[in-house]
Structures are given as C-alpha cells and as structure tokens.
C-alpha cells in the first residue's frame, strides 16, 4: 500500500508531504484546487513521462517520492531479478531538472522508467475518468475476464510464447524470401562456377603456359641463338672449350713451381667442366625448340579462356578468379544450408503452434466457466447502482486462428434499459453509465486482484442521490480488501473515508499554490456540509454531514 507521498516543485505544488492509511481515503476540494495535479505528480513515480512544464520554479528540480509497504507481497524474486535491494518499505523517487532530464530511483538505486513502471503496476492502479473508455477496448475486456478466471499469470506466459511464435514466423518469412531470391540466382551461380572449374584455374600452370607460349611464338629466334651459342662454345674453329683446354695445358705444368699456379689451374679446370656442361645443355635446348602449331593453338586457347575470365570478372590475376570461384561455391552451399534452416524452423513453428493451441484451449475453458458468473455479478452491481433495468453479458466466440489472447474473441455487451438490445458498450453507454460499469468491474476484480492499492479519480461522475450512497457502499466494500484512495465530489462518499484529505489553494507573494491537509472532526463535518449545501451550509446541513460521517453505513 501507499504509505507516504512527497511532492516538491510540481505545477502549483511548492511542497506537499502526505501520509496515507489503510482502508478508504477520500480526497476532496473545489474544482481547480489541484486534485488532478496530485495524481499527475503520483503518476511520475509510476513511470510516466514528464517535461519541464511540470516545474513550478524553473530554476530548481522537481522531486516526487513515494513510499510503498510491500512486505505482504511476494516481491523478493522480482527485486533480485532486477538487481535491486529489497526493502519492505520501498522508496520510489523521481527527479526532473530544469533541462527536462529525468532520473528514476527505487530504494536509492537508479532504474529505467520501464523498470519503475513494471514495479508500480504490481502495486497500484490509478483509475482516472478517461479510463472509463477502456471498458470498450478488447485488451481491457480480456484482462477483466482473465483476472476473474484466474488466468492472468497463464495469459502472460501464453503471450510470451506467442511472441516467440510470431518472431519465428517472421524469421521464416525472411528466410523464404532470401531462398526465393537465391533460387533465382542459383542457375547463374552454377553456370559461373562450372565455367571457372572448367578453366582449371592454377596460378603456377598459368605462368607456365605463358612461358611456353612465349617460346613457341619466338621459336625461330630462340633456336638460332641457342645453336649459334653452342657452335661458338664447342664447334667453331676457335671455340671457347678448345681455348680453355689450351690455357689449362699451359698452366698445369706450372703447378710444381708455386701453389698459386696450381690453384689457378684447378679453377680453370672447373670453368672448363662448367663450360662444357653449358655447351651440352644449350645444344639440348636448341634441339627441343620446335614450332608446333597444334601445341601453340592448344596453349593459346587455354590462355584466351583465362584472359576472357579476367575481363568478365574485372580482375587481373588467377588468384582473384579462384576467390570468385569459392564465393560462388559458398553461395550454392549456403542455399543448401538455408533449406535445412527453413525445414528446421518450420518444424519448430509447428511444434510451438501445437503447444499454444493446447494452451489456448485451456485458457478458453477457464474463461467460459467464469463468464456467466462475471455477467451475473456485474448485472447485480449495476442494479445496486441505480440501474434496475441494466443488462450485461460477455459474448465469447472461438476463432480458428491464434492471437495474443488465444483462440477467443470477446465483446462486453450492455443495455441500460429493461428489454433493450444488448450491444457493444462503446456504442450504447453514456458517460455516467460507463462510470458505474467501470466501478462494478473494478469492484469485482478487486476481490480477485493482488494489487494492494487502487485510486479512483472521480468515479462518481454522473452519479447523485441514492446512487451516490450505493457507490459509497461499494467503495467501502472494496476498501475491506485493499487500500482505496478516491477523489470525489459526493458527500455520501466523502463521509465514508477512514481518512479525509482536503486539497485547497492559497496565494503567497502573488503566486497561487496548491496545498493539502488531513481534516478531522469539526473541520471535516464542515467540508462535507459544504458539499451538501454550498459554501455557507446551514445548521441542518451541518447536522446531516455529522450524521453521514458518524453513523454506520446503511445498505
């Protein structure tokens, strides 16, 4: 429950420091006094967005603090999951500076607004006037039915798995689109790969082919030069080999005179042997050089194919072509892998879909069991609230397709008058009727819901007289199970509060400010009397107010 609220520098509020009690707390005040401002400030520590317009003094930051007693709520696991210190008296704090920057804290630990909102939704429900319209929305209607039927936690688990199913379906659709495009490209990839494979790409072989082509194209010149070199080395009248032999014959006899002569002779002997080998090798090469037109054509065809691939793929080396070939091979292999992925994902989707169908059927069964009781309770409560001819029914239909709510489609049907046609709430209910409908719903689910606190912002809109007394009775009943805080204009409700807070305006130094105080005894009697009979209530009004406050509730 909400124990304490501190507000500083928010709208017309300079500083408010308020304690709250268990049971029913009523908040009253003249129109425009700032009751809605109070809720606006509270909403900030419940995770709502804010801007610098909320600052009363633009030079100072705005601070909102709320203390909640959570000792009777199993929240330890949630705090541990979000790495927050657990404290039975949990402190929410929100700060907004002049630049519009906001900071949020839970038990003095910085948190995101999403975390703050997630925790707040487990602790408090603020029902404002515009929320009456929610009763016509499908999501709210499902929440009501599931809360009453005990489905709520199961629905959260179902929706988590349903989101997983939708994500898998989206992934499958993307993969299938990619596969379809790849299928279009597959023949092209295979053709290109086949062409590159047939080219027999190898950098060493390519270099060798180019060398062989150079020799064939220049065979005549090469053969002539080789033969001439061989002739000069060995066959000419004065040839190199013969000359070296003569020199060696002159030096060899001298080796007995000096070691240096012997060394020169040995070196010359080596040169002679090497020159003779060179001469023989040149002669062999000359014999090998033959201009073979057929061989030249085969080599040229291979080179032409590779050069054509260079131009086609805009590259200049065989290694580049080899990389392109591997890319095509990877694309083809990737398509095969994609087929495996698609097949596996389809199996996962089918398995998850089948499990959700069973899950949804169980949700439907519990809803169908609860729906008659919900209709009966709300109809009975509407009659208590001065609508004896009202009719209410929940229409539940089964769909063939799963949604985030399972297999069900739900509509709340309503008629304000006896014998009237039951139609969708959004099409037939007036503002006052919506207020009473929503109060009936909130009263019903408060007995099923674990939320410790509910705040009603003028739930009595469009209500007066005896109906106001009945609304007060219902609020008192709700307050037996949870903390109820209600902003009201009805004396029947204001008189029932265990605590009564008065919101009022003052003018300090030319500035309008909103203040709040707890009123008791004579001050409270006067406030209720004003609600009965105006700014200057008569003595009889004062007595009536006193009777309303101190007499026991009459149903």
SVG drawing of the C-alpha trace seen along z (x, -y; Angstrom):
<svg xmlns="http://www.w3.org/2000/svg" viewBox="-38 -39 147 71">
<polyline fill="none" stroke="black" stroke-width="0.4" points="0.0,0.0 1.0,-3.6 2.3,-4.9 3.7,-8.3 4.0,-10.8 6.4,-13.8 6.0,-16.4 8.3,-19.3 8.2,-22.0 5.5,-20.4 3.0,-22.6 1.2,-24.6 2.7,-22.5 5.6,-24.0 5.9,-21.2 3.4,-18.6 4.2,-15.9 1.3,-13.4 0.8,-10.2 -1.8,-7.6 -3.7,-5.0 -5.2,-1.6 -8.8,-1.3 -10.7,-4.1 -9.1,-7.6 -11.2,-10.4 -9.7,-13.5 -12.0,-16.5 -11.6,-20.1 -13.1,-22.7 -12.9,-22.3 -9.5,-23.6 -7.9,-23.3 -5.3,-20.8 -6.7,-17.3 -5.7,-16.2 -2.2,-17.8 -1.8,-15.4 -2.4,-12.4 -0.2,-13.8 2.7,-14.0 2.0,-10.5 2.0,-9.2 5.6,-10.3 6.8,-7.8 4.7,-5.2 6.9,-5.5 5.0,-8.1 6.9,-10.6 7.5,-14.2 8.7,-17.5 9.9,-20.8 6.4,-22.3 5.8,-20.5 8.3,-22.6 6.8,-25.4 10.2,-27.1 12.2,-26.6 15.5,-27.1 15.0,-24.1 14.4,-20.4 11.1,-18.7 11.2,-15.8 8.5,-13.2 8.9,-10.4 6.5,-7.7 6.9,-5.0 5.1,-1.7 4.7,1.1 5.4,4.3 6.0,6.7 2.9,8.7 3.6,9.1 5.9,11.8 8.3,9.4 11.7,10.7 12.3,12.6 11.4,9.5 13.9,7.3 16.6,10.0 15.9,10.4 16.3,6.6 19.4,6.4 17.6,4.1 17.9,4.0 14.7,5.3 13.1,3.2 9.6,3.8 9.2,0.1 10.1,-0.5 11.0,-4.1 10.2,-5.4 11.9,-8.6 11.7,-10.7 13.7,-13.9 13.2,-16.2 15.7,-19.1 15.2,-22.4 16.6,-21.0 13.9,-18.3 16.3,-15.5 14.7,-12.9 16.2,-10.3 14.3,-7.5 15.3,-5.5 14.0,-2.6 15.5,-2.3 18.1,-4.8 19.3,-2.7 19.0,-4.3 16.5,-2.5 14.9,-2.9 11.3,-4.2 10.3,-0.8 11.6,0.9 9.8,-1.7 6.6,-1.2 6.8,2.5 7.1,2.5 4.4,-0.2 1.9,1.9 2.2,4.6 1.5,2.1 -1.1,-0.4 -3.9,-1.0 -4.9,-4.6 -8.4,-4.8 -9.0,-8.2 -12.1,-9.4 -10.7,-8.8 -10.1,-5.1 -13.9,-4.6 -13.4,-4.3 -11.1,-1.4 -14.0,0.8 -14.9,0.9 -11.4,2.0 -10.7,5.6 -7.5,5.8 -9.1,4.4 -12.0,6.8 -9.7,9.8 -7.8,8.5 -11.1,8.4 -12.1,11.9 -8.6,13.4 -8.2,11.7 -11.6,13.1 -11.0,16.6 -7.5,16.9 -5.9,16.9 -3.8,13.8 -0.4,15.4 -1.1,18.1 -2.0,15.5 1.3,13.7 3.1,16.9 1.0,17.6 1.7,14.2 5.4,14.6 5.3,17.9 3.0,16.3 5.5,13.5 8.2,16.2 6.0,17.9 5.5,14.6 9.2,13.9 9.9,17.4 7.3,16.8 8.8,13.5 12.3,15.2 10.9,17.9 9.3,15.4 12.6,13.6 14.5,16.9 11.9,18.0 12.2,14.6 16.0,15.0 15.8,18.5 13.4,17.5 15.8,14.9 18.7,17.3 16.8,19.9 16.5,17.3 20.3,16.8 21.1,20.5 21.4,21.4 23.5,18.3 25.8,19.3 26.2,22.8 26.9,21.7 29.6,19.3 31.1,22.0 31.1,24.6 32.9,22.1 35.5,21.3 36.0,25.0 36.5,25.9 39.1,23.3 41.3,25.4 42.5,22.4 46.1,22.6 48.5,19.7 51.6,21.9 50.1,23.6 49.1,20.2 52.6,18.9 54.0,22.0 51.6,21.7 52.5,18.1 56.2,19.1 55.6,21.9 53.6,19.6 56.5,17.1 58.9,19.8 56.6,21.1 55.9,17.6 59.7,16.9 61.0,20.4 63.0,19.4 64.9,16.6 65.5,18.8 66.7,21.8 69.0,19.8 70.6,18.1 71.0,21.3 72.6,23.1 75.0,20.2 75.9,20.2 76.6,23.9 78.7,23.5 80.8,20.8 81.3,22.7 82.3,26.0 82.3,26.3 83.9,23.2 87.4,23.3 88.4,21.2 85.9,22.2 85.6,21.4 86.0,25.0 89.1,25.6 90.7,22.3 90.1,23.1 91.8,26.5 94.9,24.8 95.1,22.4 94.8,25.2 97.6,27.2 99.8,24.1 99.1,23.7 99.1,27.2 102.9,27.8 103.5,24.7 101.8,26.1 105.0,27.7 106.6,24.2 104.0,22.5 100.8,23.3 99.1,20.2 99.7,21.7 98.1,24.9 95.1,23.0 94.6,21.2 94.8,24.4 92.2,26.0 89.9,23.1 90.3,23.1 89.6,26.9 86.3,26.2 85.4,23.5 86.2,25.8 83.9,28.5 81.1,26.0 81.5,24.5 81.4,28.0 78.1,28.7 76.7,25.4 77.5,26.1 75.9,29.5 72.7,28.1 72.4,25.3 72.7,27.9 69.9,29.9 67.7,26.9 68.2,26.0 67.0,29.4 63.9,29.1 62.8,25.8 60.3,26.7 57.5,24.6 54.4,26.9 51.3,25.1 48.9,27.6 50.5,27.2 50.6,23.4 46.8,23.4 46.0,25.5 48.0,23.2 46.6,20.1 43.0,21.4 43.7,22.0 45.2,18.6 42.4,16.9 39.8,18.6 41.6,17.3 42.1,13.8 38.4,13.8 37.5,14.6 39.8,11.8 37.8,9.3 34.4,10.8 35.1,10.6 37.1,7.4 40.2,8.9 43.9,9.3 45.1,12.5 44.2,16.2 44.1,15.9 41.3,13.3 39.4,15.7 39.9,18.5 38.4,16.3 35.4,15.6 35.0,19.3 35.0,20.0 32.4,17.3 30.1,19.0 30.7,22.3 29.8,20.8 26.6,19.2 25.5,22.6 26.4,24.3 24.7,21.5 21.4,22.2 21.6,25.8 22.1,24.8 19.2,22.3 17.0,25.1 18.0,27.0 17.3,23.9 13.9,23.4 13.0,27.1 14.1,27.0 12.4,23.7 9.1,25.0 9.3,27.9 9.9,25.6 7.0,23.4 4.6,26.3 5.7,27.7 5.2,24.3 1.9,23.7 0.6,27.1 1.6,26.4 0.0,23.0 -3.2,24.5 -3.5,26.7 -2.5,23.8 -5.2,21.6 -7.9,24.3 -7.2,24.4 -7.5,20.6 -10.8,20.8 -12.2,23.4 -11.5,21.3 -12.9,18.2 -16.1,19.9 -16.5,21.3 -16.1,17.8 -18.0,15.7 -21.6,16.4 -20.5,15.5 -18.9,12.3 -22.1,11.3 -24.3,12.1 -22.1,10.1 -21.8,7.0 -25.5,7.0 -26.3,7.3 -23.9,4.5 -25.4,2.2 -28.8,2.7 -27.3,1.7 -26.0,-1.4 -29.5,-2.6 -29.8,-0.8 -32.5,1.7 -33.2,2.4 -29.5,2.8 -28.3,5.8 -24.7,7.0 -23.3,10.0 -20.0,11.2 -20.0,12.7 -17.2,15.1 -16.5,16.7 -13.9,19.1 -11.6,18.4 -9.7,20.8 -6.6,18.7 -4.3,17.9 -3.9,14.4 -2.2,12.9 -5.3,13.7 -5.5,17.4 -8.4,18.6 -11.1,16.4 -12.8,13.2 -14.6,11.3 -17.2,8.4 -18.8,6.8 -22.5,6.2 -24.7,3.8 -28.2,2.3 -29.2,-0.3 -33.0,0.4 -35.2,3.4 -35.8,5.3 -33.2,3.3 -31.0,5.0 -27.6,5.9 -25.0,4.1 -21.3,3.3 -20.5,1.0 -18.8,-1.7 -21.9,-2.1 -24.6,-2.4 -23.2,-3.5 -23.3,-7.2 -20.6,-8.8 -22.5,-8.1 -23.3,-4.6 -19.6,-4.0 -18.6,-5.2 -21.0,-2.8 -20.0,0.0 -16.3,-0.5 -16.9,-0.8 -18.7,2.5 -15.9,4.1 -13.2,2.7 -15.2,3.8 -15.5,7.3 -11.9,7.8 -10.5,6.2 -11.6,9.3 -9.5,11.4 -6.6,9.0 -3.5,8.9 -2.9,5.2 -2.7,3.6 -3.9,0.1 -6.4,-1.4 -7.0,-5.1 -10.3,-6.4 -10.3,-9.8 -14.0,-11.0 -15.5,-7.6 -18.8,-9.2 -19.1,-11.2 -22.8,-11.3 -23.9,-9.9 -26.1,-11.6 -28.7,-10.9 -29.3,-7.3 -26.9,-6.0 -24.1,-8.0 -24.8,-6.2 -24.6,-2.9 -21.3,-3.9 -20.0,-4.8 -21.1,-1.3 -19.2,0.4 -16.0,-1.7 -16.2,-0.8 -16.5,2.9 -13.5,2.7 -11.6,1.0 -12.0,4.0 -9.6,5.9 -7.2,3.2 -6.2,-0.4 -8.7,-2.7 -8.0,-6.4 -10.8,-8.3 -11.2,-11.8 -14.8,-12.7 -17.4,-15.5 -20.1,-13.5 -20.7,-13.9 -22.0,-10.4 -18.5,-9.1 -16.5,-11.8 -18.2,-10.9 -17.2,-7.3 -13.4,-7.8 -11.3,-6.4 -9.1,-9.4 -10.2,-12.7 -7.7,-14.9 -8.6,-18.4 -6.9,-20.0 -7.1,-23.8 -5.4,-26.8 -3.6,-29.7 -1.9,-32.8 1.6,-33.5 3.6,-36.5 1.3,-36.8 1.6,-33.1 -1.1,-30.5 -0.2,-27.4 -1.9,-24.0 -1.8,-22.6 -3.3,-19.5 -4.1,-18.7 -5.8,-16.0 -9.0,-17.2 -10.9,-15.7 -13.8,-16.3 -15.4,-19.7 -13.3,-20.7 -14.4,-17.5 -18.0,-18.0 -17.8,-21.5 -16.3,-20.2 -19.0,-17.5 -21.6,-20.1 -20.2,-22.4 -20.5,-19.5 -24.2,-19.2 -25.3,-22.8 -22.7,-25.2 -20.0,-27.5 -22.1,-28.6 -24.0,-25.5 -26.9,-25.8 -27.2,-24.2 -29.3,-21.4 -26.7,-20.7 -24.0,-20.5 -26.2,-18.0 -26.7,-16.0 -23.0,-16.0 -22.3,-14.9 -24.8,-12.1 -23.3,-10.9 -19.8,-10.8 -20.5,-9.2 -23.5,-6.9 -22.8,-3.4 -23.2,-2.5 -26.8,-1.7 -27.0,0.7"/>
</svg>
